[in-house]
Amino acid sequence: MKKLIIISICLFALNSKAQQLPQYTQYMFNQYAFNPAYAGVNKYWEATTTNRYQWIGITDAPRTFTLSAHGPLKNEKIGLGGYVYTDVVGPTRRIGFQASFTYHVQLADQLNMSFGLSGGFNEWLLDADKITTYHPNDFYFSNGLLKSFDPDAKFGLYLYHPDWYFGASIGQMFHNKVSFLATQTSSETYLEDHFFFNGGYKFHLGDNWAIEPTMMLKMGLPAPVKFDLGVRGIFKETVWLGFGWRSNDAVNGIIGFQYKEMVNIGYAYDFSITDLKNFNSGSHELMLSVKFGRTAPKEDNKASME
C-alpha cells in the first residue's frame, strides 16, 4: 500500500488537485461547519459531531471528525459559535479550530439574512516516519513529525425562511502557503480558497409528511467542482430517509431519527461510482446533534432544520 501513501502525498504537494477541506454527505445537518453565518439561525443552541470513514478497504483512506457548537445570544440578532475538526489521510493530518460572530437582519415577514465571519488556525502535520523515500537519507523527510501552523478564516451569507434556505461561504480566505517549521522550508502547496453554495426547500404534504430536496456546490480550484443533490422524506419531523448523488464520486443513502426535539441521530452510506468502487466497500458517516437552551417555541424556529 506504499503507492497509495505516495499518491496521497502528491495530491496535497502539487498544488492539491483534490479539494482540501473535509467532505460531508449529511451537510444539511452541519451547515455551520462550512458557513459561519448559520450560527443563531435557530432559536436554540446546538452541538453537532460528525464522524466520517471514507473508502473502507483502502489503506490510509480519509478519516474525518468534526465538532461544532453555535446558537443565539439574548439579543437574537447576534449568534456565536465554534468549530474544531481533524482530517487524517495516510501520513498527513490536519487539525483546525475556528470561532465565529454572526449578525442577523430581518428582510421581510419570516425572511431573514445573516452574515458570519470566523477566524482560527489550521495545523498541517506530516509524519515522515511513515514515508518510504527513494533516497533513504532524504533531508526533508528525516525530521519525524513535520508541522505547518497557519491562521485561517471563513466568511458566509445565509438567507432563510421557515420553508427554505440558501447559503454561500468562502473558506481558507488567507490562501496560506504550507511551510514546515522543522526544516525551515516551504512546500509548493497553498491552502486554496474554497467556495460553498447550498440550499434546500421543504414541501409539506399534509400534517405528517414533508419532502426536502437539498443541494451543495463546492469549488476549490484547481480541483474539479463537486455538486451534491439529495432529497429526504420526513415523517412527523421525527424520522427521515433519503438518497443523494455527488458528481464524479458517489451515490448515497441517509437515515435518521429525532428524539424529543432534542437529539438528532443520522447515518449515511456512500457507494463509489468511479473506478474506486473496485477497491473499497463504501464510506460511512455518523452524525449526532444535541439541542439545548431553547429560547422560543418550536413553531418560531427554522422549519427546514427541525
C-alpha positions as CSV (number, residue, x, y, z in Angstrom):
1,M,0.0,0.0,0.0
2,K,3.0,2.3,-0.1
3,K,1.9,3.5,-3.5
4,L,-1.4,4.7,-2.0
5,I,0.5,6.7,0.6
6,I,2.7,8.3,-2.1
7,I,-0.4,9.2,-4.1
8,S,-2.0,10.8,-1.0
9,I,1.1,13.0,-0.5
10,C,1.2,14.0,-4.2
11,L,-2.5,15.1,-4.1
12,F,-1.5,17.7,-1.5
13,A,2.0,18.6,-2.5
14,L,1.4,19.5,-6.2
15,N,-0.9,22.5,-5.5
16,S,-3.5,20.0,-4.4
17,K,-5.7,18.8,-7.3
18,A,-8.2,17.5,-4.7
19,Q,-10.4,19.7,-2.5
20,Q,-8.6,20.4,0.8
21,L,-11.5,20.8,3.2
22,P,-13.5,17.9,4.7
23,Q,-16.4,16.4,2.8
24,Y,-19.8,15.6,4.3
25,T,-22.8,13.6,3.0
26,Q,-25.1,14.9,5.7
27,Y,-24.1,18.5,5.0
28,M,-27.7,19.7,5.6
29,F,-27.4,18.9,9.4
30,N,-24.0,20.5,9.9
31,Q,-24.1,23.7,7.9
32,Y,-22.2,25.7,10.5
33,A,-19.1,23.6,9.7
34,F,-18.7,25.3,6.3
35,N,-20.7,28.5,6.8
36,P,-20.3,30.7,10.0
37,A,-23.4,32.7,9.0
38,Y,-25.5,29.7,10.2
39,A,-24.9,30.4,13.9
40,G,-28.1,31.6,15.5
41,V,-30.4,30.7,12.7
42,N,-32.5,28.6,15.1
43,K,-33.7,29.9,18.5
44,Y,-31.6,27.4,20.4
45,W,-28.0,26.3,20.8
46,E,-26.9,23.1,19.0
47,A,-23.8,20.9,19.3
48,T,-23.1,18.6,16.4
49,T,-20.5,16.0,15.8
50,T,-19.8,14.1,12.6
51,N,-17.5,11.0,12.1
52,R,-16.7,10.0,8.6
53,Y,-14.8,7.0,7.4
54,Q,-14.2,7.2,3.7
55,W,-13.4,4.4,1.2
56,I,-13.5,1.4,3.6
57,G,-11.0,-1.2,2.5
58,I,-8.3,1.2,1.2
59,T,-5.4,1.6,3.5
60,D,-4.7,5.2,4.7
61,A,-8.1,6.4,3.3
62,P,-9.5,9.7,4.8
63,R,-11.0,9.8,8.3
64,T,-12.7,13.0,9.4
65,F,-14.0,14.1,12.8
66,T,-15.8,17.4,13.4
67,L,-17.4,19.0,16.4
68,S,-19.3,22.3,16.4
69,A,-21.5,24.3,18.7
70,H,-23.4,27.5,17.9
71,G,-26.5,29.5,18.8
72,P,-28.0,32.9,19.5
73,L,-27.4,35.4,22.4
74,K,-30.2,37.0,24.3
75,N,-30.0,39.6,21.6
76,E,-31.2,37.2,18.9
77,K,-29.6,39.3,16.1
78,I,-26.2,38.0,17.3
79,G,-25.0,34.4,17.0
80,L,-21.8,32.9,18.3
81,G,-20.1,29.6,17.5
82,G,-17.0,27.4,17.5
83,Y,-15.8,24.6,15.3
84,V,-13.0,22.0,15.6
85,Y,-12.0,19.2,13.2
86,T,-9.4,16.7,12.4
87,D,-8.8,15.2,9.0
88,V,-6.4,12.2,8.6
89,V,-5.2,11.0,5.2
90,G,-2.4,8.4,5.3
91,P,0.7,10.1,6.9
92,T,-0.9,13.5,6.9
93,R,-3.2,15.1,9.4
94,R,-5.0,18.4,9.6
95,I,-6.3,19.9,12.8
96,G,-8.4,23.1,12.7
97,F,-10.3,25.4,15.1
98,Q,-12.4,28.5,14.5
99,A,-14.7,30.8,16.5
100,S,-17.3,33.0,14.8
101,F,-19.5,36.0,15.1
102,T,-22.8,36.3,13.2
103,Y,-25.3,39.1,12.7
104,H,-28.9,38.6,11.6
105,V,-31.1,41.0,9.8
106,Q,-34.9,40.7,9.1
107,L,-35.7,41.5,5.5
108,A,-39.4,40.7,5.5
109,D,-42.0,38.8,7.4
110,Q,-40.4,35.3,8.1
111,L,-37.4,36.2,5.8
112,N,-34.0,36.8,7.3
113,M,-30.4,37.1,6.2
114,S,-27.3,36.6,8.3
115,F,-23.6,37.5,7.9
116,G,-20.9,35.5,9.6
117,L,-17.2,35.7,10.0
118,S,-14.9,33.1,11.7
119,G,-11.2,33.0,12.5
120,G,-8.8,30.5,13.9
121,F,-6.0,28.3,12.8
122,N,-5.0,25.1,10.8
123,E,-2.2,22.8,11.8
124,W,-0.9,20.6,9.0
125,L,1.2,17.6,10.1
126,L,3.2,15.1,8.1
127,D,4.5,12.0,9.8
128,A,7.8,11.5,7.9
129,D,8.4,8.2,9.7
130,K,5.5,6.7,7.7
131,I,7.0,7.5,4.4
132,T,9.5,5.4,2.4
133,T,11.6,7.8,0.2
134,Y,13.7,7.0,-2.8
135,H,16.8,8.3,-1.0
136,P,17.0,6.8,2.5
137,N,18.6,10.0,4.0
138,D,16.3,12.5,2.3
139,F,16.7,15.7,4.4
140,Y,13.1,16.8,4.1
141,F,11.7,13.5,5.5
142,S,14.3,12.9,8.2
143,N,12.8,15.1,10.9
144,G,10.0,12.9,12.2
145,L,6.8,14.9,12.6
146,L,6.7,18.0,10.2
147,K,4.3,20.8,11.1
148,S,2.8,23.8,9.4
149,F,0.8,26.2,11.6
150,D,-1.4,28.8,9.7
151,P,-4.1,31.3,10.5
152,D,-7.4,30.7,8.8
153,A,-10.8,32.4,8.3
154,K,-14.2,31.9,6.7
155,F,-17.0,34.3,5.7
156,G,-20.5,33.5,4.8
157,L,-24.0,34.7,4.0
158,Y,-27.2,32.9,4.8
159,L,-30.8,33.7,3.6
160,Y,-33.5,31.7,5.4
161,H,-37.3,31.3,5.6
162,P,-39.3,28.7,7.6
163,D,-39.6,26.6,4.4
164,W,-36.3,27.3,2.5
165,Y,-32.8,28.5,2.8
166,F,-29.7,29.4,0.7
167,G,-26.2,29.9,1.9
168,A,-22.8,31.0,0.4
169,S,-19.4,31.0,2.0
170,I,-15.7,31.1,1.4
171,G,-13.1,29.1,3.4
172,Q,-9.3,29.4,3.7
173,M,-9.5,33.1,2.9
174,F,-5.8,33.8,3.7
175,H,-4.6,31.5,0.9
176,N,-1.5,30.5,3.1
177,K,1.5,28.6,1.8
178,V,2.3,25.5,3.8
179,S,5.7,25.9,5.5
180,F,7.2,23.1,7.6
181,L,8.8,24.5,10.7
182,A,11.2,21.7,11.4
183,T,13.1,22.1,8.1
184,Q,12.5,25.8,7.8
185,T,11.3,25.2,4.3
186,S,8.1,25.7,2.4
187,S,6.3,23.4,0.1
188,E,4.5,24.3,-3.2
189,T,1.1,23.7,-1.5
190,Y,-1.2,26.6,-0.9
191,L,-4.4,26.5,1.2
192,E,-6.7,27.3,-1.7
193,D,-9.9,29.4,-1.4
194,H,-12.9,27.1,-1.2
195,F,-16.4,28.3,-2.1
196,F,-19.6,26.6,-0.9
197,F,-23.2,27.2,-2.1
198,N,-26.0,25.2,-0.6
199,G,-29.8,25.3,-0.3
200,G,-32.9,23.4,0.5
201,Y,-36.7,23.7,0.3
202,K,-39.3,21.8,2.4
203,F,-42.6,20.8,0.8
204,H,-45.2,20.0,3.4
205,L,-47.5,17.1,2.4
206,G,-50.3,17.4,5.0
207,D,-49.7,17.3,8.7
208,N,-47.3,14.4,9.0
209,W,-45.2,14.3,5.9
210,A,-42.6,16.5,4.2
211,I,-40.2,16.3,1.3
212,E,-36.9,18.2,1.4
213,P,-34.6,18.4,-1.6
214,T,-31.2,19.9,-0.9
215,M,-28.1,20.8,-3.0
216,M,-24.4,21.7,-2.4
217,L,-21.9,23.1,-4.8
218,K,-18.2,23.0,-3.7
219,M,-15.4,24.8,-5.6
220,G,-11.8,24.6,-4.6
221,L,-9.9,25.3,-7.8
222,P,-7.9,23.8,-9.5
223,A,-9.7,20.8,-8.1
224,P,-12.8,19.6,-10.0
225,V,-16.1,21.2,-8.9
226,K,-18.2,18.9,-6.8
227,F,-22.0,19.0,-6.9
228,D,-24.3,17.2,-4.5
229,L,-28.0,16.7,-4.9
230,G,-30.2,15.0,-2.4
231,V,-33.8,14.5,-1.2
232,R,-35.2,13.1,2.0
233,G,-38.7,12.2,3.1
234,I,-39.6,13.3,6.7
235,F,-42.4,11.8,8.9
236,K,-43.7,13.9,11.8
237,E,-40.4,15.7,12.0
238,T,-39.1,12.6,13.7
239,V,-37.9,10.1,11.2
240,W,-36.3,10.6,7.8
241,L,-35.0,8.6,4.9
242,G,-33.3,9.9,1.8
243,F,-30.8,9.4,-1.0
244,G,-28.3,11.6,-3.0
245,W,-25.7,11.9,-5.7
246,R,-22.3,13.5,-5.8
247,S,-20.8,14.3,-9.2
248,N,-17.9,12.1,-10.3
249,D,-17.8,10.4,-6.9
250,A,-20.7,8.5,-5.3
251,V,-24.4,7.9,-4.6
252,N,-25.6,7.8,-1.1
253,G,-28.4,6.9,1.3
254,I,-29.2,8.6,4.6
255,I,-31.5,7.7,7.5
256,G,-32.1,9.5,10.8
257,F,-34.2,10.0,13.9
258,Q,-35.0,12.8,16.2
259,Y,-35.7,12.1,19.9
260,K,-38.0,14.5,21.8
261,E,-37.0,17.6,19.7
262,M,-33.6,17.4,21.4
263,V,-31.3,14.8,19.9
264,N,-30.8,14.0,16.2
265,I,-29.0,10.9,15.1
266,G,-28.2,10.3,11.4
267,Y,-26.3,7.8,9.3
268,A,-25.1,8.0,5.7
269,Y,-23.6,5.4,3.4
270,D,-21.8,6.3,0.2
271,F,-21.2,3.9,-2.7
272,S,-18.5,4.9,-5.2
273,I,-19.5,5.3,-8.8
274,T,-15.9,5.9,-10.1
275,D,-13.2,3.3,-10.6
276,L,-12.6,3.4,-6.9
277,K,-15.6,1.1,-6.5
278,N,-13.3,-1.7,-7.4
279,F,-11.1,-1.1,-4.3
280,N,-13.4,0.0,-1.5
281,S,-16.7,-1.1,0.1
282,G,-18.1,2.4,0.6
283,S,-18.0,5.3,3.0
284,H,-19.7,5.6,6.4
285,E,-20.8,8.8,8.2
286,L,-22.4,9.1,11.6
287,M,-24.0,12.4,12.8
288,L,-25.1,13.3,16.3
289,S,-26.6,16.6,17.4
290,V,-28.0,17.9,20.7
291,K,-30.2,21.0,21.0
292,F,-30.3,23.0,24.2
293,G,-31.0,26.4,25.6
294,R,-34.2,26.8,23.5
295,T,-35.4,30.5,23.7
296,A,-38.6,30.3,21.5
297,P,-41.4,27.8,20.7
298,K,-40.8,25.2,18.1
299,E,-43.1,26.9,15.6
300,D,-41.0,30.0,15.6
301,N,-37.8,28.2,14.6
302,K,-36.5,27.5,11.1
303,A,-38.7,24.6,10.0
304,S,-36.3,23.1,7.4
305,M,-33.8,22.1,10.1
306,E,-36.2,20.7,12.7
